[in-house]
């Protein structure tokens, strides 16, 4: 990694390990290869984790909560909106 990769892309804090100590963002390359881009896109869209049940439960029980948290910047505990849309579309069809 070069010196440009020694700061967090999200909060500009200095990075010591693989994750930022202030915001938790993973260290990534500023210029990913095509293979890294495809792998990251695939895992972001189709990876199954524990956030799915919590997000869907919040979406059904508290409809405005996800929007409020997203606008306020509290995004770590919820799935990305595109993944929610894809899962709901697949479940519908």
Residue pairs with C-beta under 8 A, 6 or more apart in sequence:
1 27
1 29
4 30
5 15
5 27
5 29
5 30
6 14
6 15
7 13
7 14
7 15
8 14
8 15
8 20
8 22
8 23
8 25
8 27
9 25
9 28
9 30
10 20
10 23
10 25
11 20
11 22
11 23
11 25
13 20
13 21
13 22
13 23
15 27
17 27
18 26
18 27
19 25
19 26
19 27
20 26
20 27
24 76
28 40
29 36
32 40
44 80
44 83
45 82
45 83
45 86
51 77
51 78
51 79
52 79
52 87
54 77
54 78
55 66
55 78
55 79
55 84
56 84
56 87
58 65
58 66
58 78
59 66
59 84
66 78
66 84
69 75
69 77
69 78
70 78
70 81
79 87
